[in-house]
Amino acid sequence: MSVSLHCGCVGSANGLSSSQTHQAKAAKAEARKTLAEDKGYWLGEWICADCGYIYDPELFGGIFFEQQTKGFKCPQCSGPRRRYAKKVFSSVDALLALLRPLSHSNKKMLLARIGWRHSGRHP
């Protein structure tokens, strides 16, 4: 039995077919990935540490978070740009579950690898 999935896309206002729309989106995503790799930009999500808002580049004209100026404010809580962090795990619980079975030295090595900075508390 074969199952066909359809996204419901019926093309765009400029007369492109559904297939052409998907191809255009795929090409745009590939170009974005290439630019991110060339510039060293994070392709994952950025999260506001104050309110949990997830930065969406599509809402800001496709601008990577790293391209935002120092005056950028969180649209939800007006927190400054420096309050954003790379969202590496979906929750602290997921990180703790990953770290629990590791030895202390392996935990330190893993945390250093993902860019965690010691704040005086141990996970």
Secondary structure as UniProt FT lines:
FT   TURN            13..14
FT   HELIX           18..39
FT   STRAND          45..48
FT   TURN            49..51
FT   HELIX           57..60
FT   TURN            61..62
FT   HELIX           65..67
FT   TURN            70..71
FT   TURN            75..77
FT   HELIX           81..83
FT   STRAND          84..87
FT   HELIX           92..99
FT   TURN            100..101
FT   HELIX           104..113
FT   TURN            114..115
//
